[in-house]
Amino acid sequence: MTSPFQGEVVSVTANSVSVKGVVKGQSRLRTVNFTIPTDVKIVRNGQPCAMKDIQKGDSVSVSFVCKPGSSLRRVSEIEVGKSGSQ
């Protein structure tokens, strides 16, 4: 899986977000769970926001890095777009 991962938020907690989207190079939808560190940069429409501001249905782009040989994803930024219900 490559960064960023883009899709729609299907669930969110205080320290995690599940995003449903298409993995680059594949054609089927996949839900990916991300654990969000407290120092992650979160932006909605160019303005800083917090995890509590992310809602189910929001369009997001999650930037992350993986260490070579590891499947653990270190999230560095979340860009939140408009909610699918708006």
Sequence and secondary structure as in RCSB ss.txt:
>XXXX:A:sequence
MTSPFQGEVVSVTANSVSVKGVVKGQSRLRTVNFTIPTDVKIVRNGQPCAMKDIQKGDSVSVSFVCKPGSSLRRV
SEIEVGKSGSQ
>XXXX:A:secstr
  SSEEEEEEEE SSEEEEEEE TT  SEEEEEEE  TT EEEETTEE  GGG  TTEEEEEEEEE TT   EEE
EEEEEEEETT 
